[in-house]
Amino acid sequence: MPVGYSELPELSAVAGVRLSAQAAQVRYEGRDDLVVMELAEGSRCAAVFTRNAFCAAPVIVAREHLAQHAPRYLLINSGNANAGTGAPGLDDARRSCAALAKRAGCDAAQVLPFSTGVIGERLPVQRIESALDGALANLSENNWSAAAHAIMTTDTVAKGVSLTLSIDGQTVTLTGMAKGSGMIRPDMATMLAYIATDAAVESSALQNCIQQAVEQSFNRITVDGDTSTNDACVLVATGASGAAVLDDAHPDYPAFCAAVSEVSTRLSQLIVRDGEGATKFVTVRVEGGHDSAECLQVAYTVAHSPLVKTALFASDPNWGRILAAVGRAGLSQLDIEQVELWLDDVCIVRDGGVAQDYTEADGQRVMNQDEILIRIALGRGAASETIWTSDLSHDYVSINADYRS
Amino acid sequence: MPVGYSELPELSAVAGVRLSAQAAQVRYEGRDDLVVMELAEGSRCAAVFTRNAFCAAPVIVAREHLAQHAPRYLLINSGNANAGTGAPGLDDARRSCAALAKRAGCDAAQVLPFSTGVIGERLPVQRIESALDGALANLSENNWSAAAHAIMTTDTVAKGVSLTLSIDGQTVTLTGMAKGSGMIRPDMATMLAYIATDAAVESSALQNCIQQAVEQSFNRITVDGDTSTNDACVLVATGASGAAVLDDAHPDYPAFCAAVSEVSTRLSQLIVRDGEGATKFVTVRVEGGHDSAECLQVAYTVAHSPLVKTALFASDPNWGRILAAVGRAGLSQLDIEQVELWLDDVCIVRDGGVAQDYTEADGQRVMNQDEILIRIALGRGAASETIWTSDLSHDYVSINADYRS
């Protein structure tokens, strides 16, 4: 069960986006594992992809296609990542796109492929192809929930969020869905996220918007420090609401960006809440750094420490492990006398040692919570950063030791 | 049970070094947890300490004392790290040294303190002091085994090694002991190591020797990526063998350094073999890098990946996780077509995808072994590096979630 999230809320249709979910038996039996998203003619699409050097075949093909045409279809499968598959994998991704394009009557480059699942196995293109007729026949604006379920891998719950905002007095909708729970880290993770709106947004404004949103959301979460070969986040604006076209000079553009950020942040936090084996949702905030980079350096060292994560799992206020992680984060000339460590409102470390008024009972009270803030004040500057992470439990080991078997 | 090591071998006495182990009830009941090592007058001593910014009180005091005097006593306790204890902790470390010095009739600065165990709790100086008379009364050259047991914390087995070599035709002895099993990482870890020899070695030659040895041994192992606040490695040369004094121009100096490296490497590998919850002993070798730094960058990214470590625990040849770790290691302009991945003698990845002759059965055969070599050839230079690590098991989580309770 995810921390502080129990089930997918109702997701609003977005005019101009139709979806369908199919059981193509890519890997799983008895569940949907293939999603087709159809974007209305004239939709604009912006995307951010993984920075992993071994990026998967669909990422390479999606980047190529996106550079050529405005996409009309997104083709997403779970169960197989089509990564580490070399030239045959690229061919598989291209053949899948071509198969859908042929049936839908568009150019193959108007289809963007996305895959998530096991690395290093050939994509079963034949089985995907066999499911495409059914997929196209079942397209509907009301299939967001089915799609959010079909893209899951080790996720224990489908993830999505909808909200509305007003542009020039006209209501527009944003709906997003995401999958991901392990292999989560900055710079995008085993994470696929799709956000669509019926607002109309000019292309470069749309791209700026998603990049900023990803930087402060999907690039600020970590479950286990591992980044994936397949991460992607796509933002689609269909314009079907009839609202005015936004560019970055429009007075409602900041509000639109804030809404996209809100959807991204909520989806990214859902991924952490559903982190593999997670029993805690942990915010790590580092303040008082010289710059953003060193704040992130400390935050990720703490968030990735297996000793900190197992202490969180045990609800053990073993703050020495947090301090040791701060100490090895590699900051030059860190004055430990200036460092403060807080768990929520409880100050644990001050002046290089335990705070005088700290009691184990206070630390234990915070550690017993499902949601915990670890706040580290470096006392040497004005920069701050916040990231979100989970603990390291027996279930994390079980899930990842058993994933392929 | 450590991987490939079952019990402490017989450790040879080193003329000029007497030890004793006592039960001081620092934390544990019914076991020794305090060691005094007495070094004969005229012994030389060199040491390497943790680089963690939050270094523990005993590290600070040991550094101070070492700068002032040739040490006559090492005072080591397990069960409490005296770290994160601020000014009172420094005072505790100094008082412990003074208490031993008073009874032994030397200067307090001739005692080096070492502590390992829980962080953030005051050292029970009174209980340590109460055990000192017994400790001094029981000093013997034949107590290495008892001492190696007394310094253990989460170790499941005592760790030590002895060897002899010839200097100018005279046989000298080296005996080393170490403790450590979690919080192990480059740049020294929760790791204490003491190596003594009855050879005579000039001071700067002794310091060079231990620094080189540590760099290629204790600084090349990782269990969980966490470095400790307390790490120390000490090399003592008593000169009691009567062998010629070695300086760095002596023809036997290289052989002596090689022997110290051999002892360091064996001790450091024992720490990994006894890594918390370890079921595998894994060598990660990265070849063909531009320089040593990028080889280590890739090696540690692979060795620290929770997904790689859980796959190792499951004996699952899930090489995609290794590839994904290589891809996110941050090497600029990595040409994935040039990268090869091997498990022992089995080539898995070549030309950007699965090697044509690779079979899952071959990968499974290697993964079923207790000792595994992961070899990554980057194909872009002549540098190489080797590190040693372990897997991530349920027992790792249990040990670290239950440590304080």
Interface residues (C-beta under 8 A of the other chain):
Chain A: R51 N52 A53 F54 C55 A81 A83 G84 T85 G86 A87 P88 G89 V118 I119 G120 G182 M183 R185 D187 D224 G225 D226 T227 S228 T229 H304 S305 P306 L307 T310 A311 F313 A314 D316 N318 W319 G320 R321 L323 A324 A325 V326 G327 R328 L331 L334 I336 V349 D351 G352 G353 V354 L392 S393 H394 Y396 V397 S398 N400 A401 D402 Y403 R404 S405
Chain B: R51 N52 A53 F54 C55 A81 A83 G84 T85 G86 A87 P88 G89 V118 I119 G120 G182 M183 R185 D187 D224 G225 D226 T227 S228 T229 H304 S305 P306 L307 T310 A311 F313 A314 D316 N318 W319 G320 R321 L323 A324 A325 V326 G327 R328 L331 L334 I336 V349 D351 G352 G353 V354 L392 S393 H394 Y396 V397 S398 N400 A401 D402 Y403 R404 S405
